[in-house]
Amino acid sequence: MVLGHQTCGAVAAAVRVEAGHGGFPGPLRYLAGQIRPAVNRSLAGDAYVDAAVAANVRLVASRLAAEHELVARIAAGKLAVVGVRYEPASQRAHRIH
């Protein structure tokens, strides 16, 4: 399971950096590099961070599903990679397709 959450600080920070509002400190640059492709594909507007969270979950799930060690198990139906978005306020989780 790849779990993203509604108020993800890392994604929110990546959105701020992408918008030109600051940068990541050294230790977070790797994480930012992993999240940034999701931010670049996200929608603009009020739901920017939420859209980036969902896009990041999809991106990470697709990367996992492409891992050499997992491909055969997924193809055989023995393993699934599932993306989920958790909303702390409502304590609900929703599958992301």
Long-range contacts (C-beta under 8 A, 24 or more apart in sequence): 1-81, 1-82, 1-83, 1-84, 2-57, 2-60, 2-61, 2-64, 2-81, 2-82, 2-83, 2-84, 3-57, 3-84, 3-85, 3-86, 3-93, 4-53, 4-54, 4-56, 4-57, 4-83, 4-84, 4-85, 4-86, 4-96, 5-53, 5-85, 5-86, 5-87, 5-88, 6-50, 6-53, 6-85, 6-86, 6-87, 6-88, 6-89, 7-88, 8-49, 8-53, 8-56, 10-35, 11-35, 11-38, 11-39, 11-49, 11-52, 11-53, 11-56, 12-49, 14-38, 14-39, 14-52, 15-39, 15-42, 15-48, 15-49, 15-52, 34-60, 53-85, 54-83, 54-85, 54-96, 57-83, 57-84, 57-85, 57-96, 58-83, 58-96, 61-96
